[in-house]
Amino acid sequence: MSDIVVIGAGVGGLAAAIRLAGAGHRVTVHERSGTAGGKLAAFERDGFRFDTGPSLLTLPQVFAGLGLGLRPEPLDPLVRHFFPDGTVLDSSSDHEAFLDRIGAALGPDAARDWARLWRRAERIWHASWESVLQRPVTAASLARLSWRVRDLAAIAPGRSLRALGRHYLRDPRLRMLLDRYATYAGADPRRAPAALAAIPYAEMAFGGWYLPGGLITLAAALRARCEELGVTIALNSPVTAILADRKVRGVRLAGGTEVPADIVVSNVDALTLYRDLLPSPGPLAALADRSLAGFVLLLGVRGETPELAHHNVFFPRNYDAEFDAVFGGPGRRARPAGDPTVFVTRAPDPAVAPPGHEAWFVLVNAASQGTGWNQVDWRRPGLTQAYRDRVLDVLAARGIDVRHRLLFAETRTPADLADATAAPGGAIYGTAGGLLRPANRGPVDGLFLVGGSTHPGGGLPMVTLSAKITADQIGPPH
């Protein structure tokens, strides 16, 4: 039996612990905070409960091997899109139904364009699923992919998601809808790879799902399964160093205690791992392109809002201006977007709000916390309150004025996420989106990486796949 230490009780760390304990290893998880779940967290106030991390479950089959007993409920519509010209379009996991909705809202030519893009996205998905998302990315695996000319052509290396949309979609509203999926990986669609078209395909082909009580119940299920398998979870137990020469020997805790281990699985951000925990810094330059962060409002709302679906997106008139603001660029510093895309999650679930009230999770794309050229100092006095008011004003201008119905408005900035989860700058997905992320096998023998900052990427299903890839590489005890 091998002794394995997992650093971090995020979804990736807990999923890896479940698989490794199930294979016969002795597993201990050390978590710096007082709760398990990482970015999959919740906030409660006055009878309201908010998911403060992910709010949509996709690819539920990815979780099937963990023995969690989940009972997700399908959503339709998946997302309600509010465009700046007043058009409303509901996406669906029923492809033909979605084409009918596109035809009714945007016209038959737009529906035919989406059908053409959909065939390309399906090819991208299958190539990515078979060759990238379920296995380690190595020089050998990429070489195998390069021999599959059709797969390589589908993934279109060198083409951006924006360029793919312009090639297939004539309607600017559909282009806007496709661009949004780059932000699922924390990336700018003008630079994100075309391969990210696999994201809307996965969401719409396999459905979007909700867990009654909120997605925070997934964190509870993961922890309960760990305990069933004998995994030890040590909360308030930060790891300050990985002990290693050519091979890992264990970890050092904040109090100085050294915990021996045959294998270490890191669920901390890859940048933090390479910069702070290893005896010598790793390839930091490769991790410099950080993903988007988010500015969040948690709203306790009186009354009901029947014009909203579970998930809603309010697009701006100028999407590029938003990306210019939050990513910065040559000659311009990053800043809070003045006219941002606003995401509103409003779960019609009696478990998350008192009767006659709604719990709103409102998210706006934001630059990460910091003082660099492509960052924003969210700790600057007055900025949080001013931007909260700005976001509420933007919603009102787009037809959803909730200001007179508020019981309270809590804010969560990128600085808050950085403090709560040790995500550098509060970047949601670690390294900005793409197929090539830090590998699951670390630079010293016996060290492995899981989580959203490593392969195959961010989001609940990708993080869970990273745990499976790592557990398969480690294998059963020798």
N, C-alpha and C positions, 0 to 999 in steps of 0.2 A: 504494500500500500504506500502510495506517495503522499507526502504532506504538501498541500497546495495552499498558498496565500493569494487571495483575490483582494486587490486594492480598489475599493470603491463599491458601494452597494447600489449603483445605478442599474438600469434594466439589463445592460450588457453583462455586468458583473454577476448579478443574481442568476441570469439565464445560464452563464458559464458555470457557476457554482452548482446549479441543478444538474446539468449534464455531466459534470465531472464527478459529483458525488454519486450520481446514478451509475457511473462506470466503475465505482469502487474506490475512488480517491478519498482521502481525509481532507476536508476543505474548511478553511476559515476565511471569512470576509471581514476586512477592517474598513470601516466607514468613518470619515472625519466628522460627519454631522450626527445629529441625534435621531435621524429617521432614514429608512431605506427607501430607495426609489430614484434618487438622483434628481434629474430634471422632471421626472414624472412625479409631480408634487401637487399638493392641494392647499387651499386656504379657506378657513371657515370664519364667518362673522354673522352674528345676529340671525342665525337660522339659514344662512346662505352658505353654499359650498361651491368652490370654484376649482376646476382643474387649472393649474398654473403652468402646465407643460403641454404635452400632446393632448389633442381633443378629438382626434379621428383615428380609428383603428383600421388599418388596411392589411391585406394579405393575412387574414386570420389563420390560414393553414400553417404559417411559419411557427405559430405557437403550439401547434398540435402535439409536438413531441415532448413538451415540458410537463404534461400532466396537470394542468392548472384548473381544468374544469370550467373554462370560460363559457359564457352564454351570450355572445354579442348579438345585438339587434341591428338589422340592416337599416340604412338610411336612404330615403328617397323623398326629395332630391338629395344628392350628395352635397352639392353646394348651390346656393342661389347667387347668381352673378348680377350685380346692378351696374350697368354701364353708364358713362357720363351723359349719353343722349337720352336716358330714360328707359332704354331697353332692359328687360329682365329675362334671364335665361337660366333654367334649372338643368344641371347636369344629372346624369343617371347612369347606373350600372347596366341598364338595358340599352344596348347600342342602338337598336332600331328606334326605341322611344326617344333617345337623345337626338338622333337625326331628325325625327319628326318635330321635336321642340326647336331645333336649330332652324328648320325650314319655316316653322310658324313665326319665329321671332326675327330671323335674319334673312330669310328667303331661300328658295331651293338651290341656288348656286352655292350658297354658303354651306348647305348640308352636303352637297356633292364634294366640295373641297375638303370638308372634315372627314368624309368617308375615305378619300384618297390619303389624307394624312394618317388616318387610323390604320390603314393597311401598312404603311411604313412604320408606325409606332409599334405595331404588333411584331414586325420583323426585328425591330430594335430590342423589344422586350425579350423575345425568345433567344436571340443571340446573347444578350446580357445575362439572362437567367441561366443558360446552359454553360457559358464560358467564363462569367465574371462573378456573379452574385453569390454563388454557392461554394466557391473554392478560393483558395489563396491566389492572389495575383502575383505571379513571378515572371521572370523573363521567359521561362519555358511555357507557361500558360498563355502568355501573349503571343508567343511564336505559334502555338497551336491554333490560336484564333486567326492569326494572319494567313494560315493555310486555307481557312474557310472563307473564300473570296466573297461569297454572298453575305456571310455574317459581317465581315469587315465593311462591305459596302453599305449594309444597313445601318451600322453604328456611325458611319460617316466621320471618321477622325478628321479633325481640322475644320469641321463645319460647326457653327454655333447653333444653339436652339433658336435664336432670333432668325438666323438665316434659313433654318428649316421651315419655320413658320411662314416666312416671306415667300418661300418656294411653293408651298402648297395652299396657303390661305390668302384669299383676296380681301376678305372682310376684316377691317382693322380691329373689330371687337373679338373675333376669334383669335387673331394674333395676340391680342392682349391676354385672352384667357390662357393661351399656350405659354406666353412669357411668364405668367405667374408661377408655373411649376418649377422654374429655375430657383425661385425663392424657397421652395421645399428643401433644396440642398444648400440654401444660404448663398446663392450665387446670382450674378448679374446675367440675364438672358443674352445680352449682347456678347458675352464672353464664355458663357457656360456651354459645354459640349452638347451637340445635337442628341447624343445618347440619352439625355435627360427626358426625352420624349417617352421613355419607358415609364416615367412616373405617372403621367395622366393615364397611360394605358393600364398600369397596374391598379390604379384607383378605380377606374371605370369598368375594367373587365372583371375584377374580383370583388368590387364593391367597397363601400365605406361603412363602418360599423361603429356602434356605440355600446358601451358597457353600462347598464343601469347603475346609478349611483356615481357615475363618472369614471373616467379612465384611471383615477387613483386606485380603484379597486384592483387593477392589474398589479400594482405594486404590492398590495396586501396579499394577492394570490401568489406572487413570486416568493415573497418572504415566507408564507405558510408552507409552500412546497419545499423550500430550503430546509425549514425546520423538520418537516416530515422525513427528509433524507439525512438528517443528522448534521447539516451544515451549521457551523458556529458563526453567528453574525455579531461582531463586536462594534457597537455604535460608539460615537464620541472617541474614536480611536484612530487619529490621523497617522498616516505613514509619512515619515520625513525623508527616508532614503531606502533605496534598494541595495542590498549587500551583494556584491558580485565582483568577480575578476573575469575569468573566461566563462564562468558559469554562475548563475545566481546561487546565493547561499541563504537568502532570507530577506527580511526587511527590518528597518529600525523604526520604532514608534516614537511619538513626540516626547514621551517621558524618558527616552533613552533605551528602553527595553529592546533587545534584539530577538526577533522571532525567526527561528530557522525554517527553511522551506526547500523542498526539492524543485518546485516550480512556482513562479510568480506570474499571476495574470493581472495586468493593469487595466482598470476601467476608468483611469483618470485621463484627462485630455492629453493627447500625444505630445503637444508642446510642453505641457507641464512635466510629463514623464522625462522627455529628452533633456529639458533644460534644468530641472530641479531635483529629480530623484535618482538619476544614474550617476555613477562615480565620475564620469566625464560626459560633457554635453554631447548630444547626438546631432543629426543633420537639421539644425534649426531653420536654415534657409528654406528648406523644402516645406516647412510648416508655416511660412510667413503669411500666406494668402488666407486670411481668416474669413470665416463666413459672416453672414448677416447676424445681427442681434435683433432684439425686439423691444419695443416700448409697449407696456401692457397696462390696461385699465381693468379693474375688477369692479363691476357696477352692480349694486343692489337697486333694482328697478321696481317701482310700483306699477301694477297693472300688467296687461298682456299686450303683445305686439304681433298680431296674427300675420302681418305682411312679411315677417321674417321666417326663414326656415331654420333648421338646426345650425347649419353653417352658411354664412353669408359673406360676400366680398363686394365692397364698394370701390370701384375703380376710379382713378383720377382722370382728368382730361389729358394730362401729359405724363405718361408712364416714364419716359426717359428722364424727365426732370426729377422724378423721385429717385431713380437709380443714380443719377448724377449726384444728388444730395447725399444719399446714404453710403455710397462707395467712394465719393471723392474722385479725384483724378488729376491729371496734369494741370497745374495752375488753379485748382480749386480745392478747398478743404471740404471734408465731409461735414454735414450739418443735419439737423432734424428737417425732414421734408415738410415744406409748407402745405402741400396738397397731396397727402399720401394716400395709398391704398389702405383701406380700413377693413379688417377682418372682424366679424362679430360672430361669436358662438353663443347660442341661446338654446340650451337643452330643455325641451319640454318634459322635464323629469321631476316629479314631486319630491324626490329625495334631495334636490339641490336648491330649492327655494321654498319659502312659505307659500301657502295658498294665496292666489291672486297676485303673485310677484314673480319676477324673473331674475336669474343670475346671468349677467352678461360678462363674457370674457372678450375683451377688445384688444386686438393686436395690430401694431403698426410696424413695418420694417424700419430698422434703425441701425445706425453705425454702432460699432462696439465701443465700450468704455475705454477712454485713454486720452492722451494729449497729442498723439501723432497726427499726421496730415489726414489720414483716412479714418480718424476716430473722433468721438465727441466726449467731452468731459461732462457726463450726466450728473456729477456731483456739484456742478456749478450752482450757487445759490439762486433759487427762483426758477431754474430751467424746468424742473419736473412739473411744477404747478402750472407754469405757462403753457407747456406742451400738452398737458392734460386738457386744459381749456381749449387749446387749438384743435385737438382731435375731436372733442365734443362739438365744436363749432363746425368742423368739416362734416361730421355726420348729420348735423342739422341742415346744412346746405344741401346735402344729398337726399333730404326728405325724411330722415329719421331723427327727430329732435327729442332727445330723452332728458334734456337738462332739467326740466321742471318735474320729472318723475323720479329723480335720484334720491335714494335714502342715504347712500354713501358712494364714494369713488376712491378705491385704493389704487395705488400706482406701483408698478414694478419696472424699473429701468434696467438697462444692461449692467449697470454698476451693481444693482441688487442681485442679479443672477450670478455675476462674477463672485460676489461675496458668499452667496448661498451654496454654490456648486463647484467653486474653484475653476470654472470655465474661463480661460483667459479672455478678458474684455467682455465677458458675457456673450461671446459668440455661441450661437445655438448649436451649430453643426461642426465646430472645430475648423478644419480646413474647408475652404469654399469648394463647392460641388465639382465633381469630376470622377472619372473612373480610377484614377491613380491617387490613392491615399496611402498613408503609412501602413506598412504591412502588419499582419497579425502576429508574425513571428518577430521578436525583438532582436536587437543587435548582439545580445549575449545569450549563450545557451541556457534554456530553461525559462526565458522571459517571453511572454505573449501579451498581445494587446487586443482589447475589445472595446466597443463603444462607438459613438457617432463620429469621433475624430479619426477613426481608422477604417480600414477596408471592411465592408463594402460601402459604408456611408452612414448618414444620419437618418433619423426617423425610427419608430419602434420596430418595424419588420427588419430593417437593415442592421440595426443594433443587435437584434436577436439572431440574425444570420451570422453576424461576426462571432457571437458566442459559440454557435454550432461549428463554424470553421475552425475556431481555436480548439474546441474540445476534440474535434476529429483529428487535429494535428497532434494533440497531446496523447490521445488514445487511452486505453485502459492501463492500469498499473502493470508494471513488468514483474 
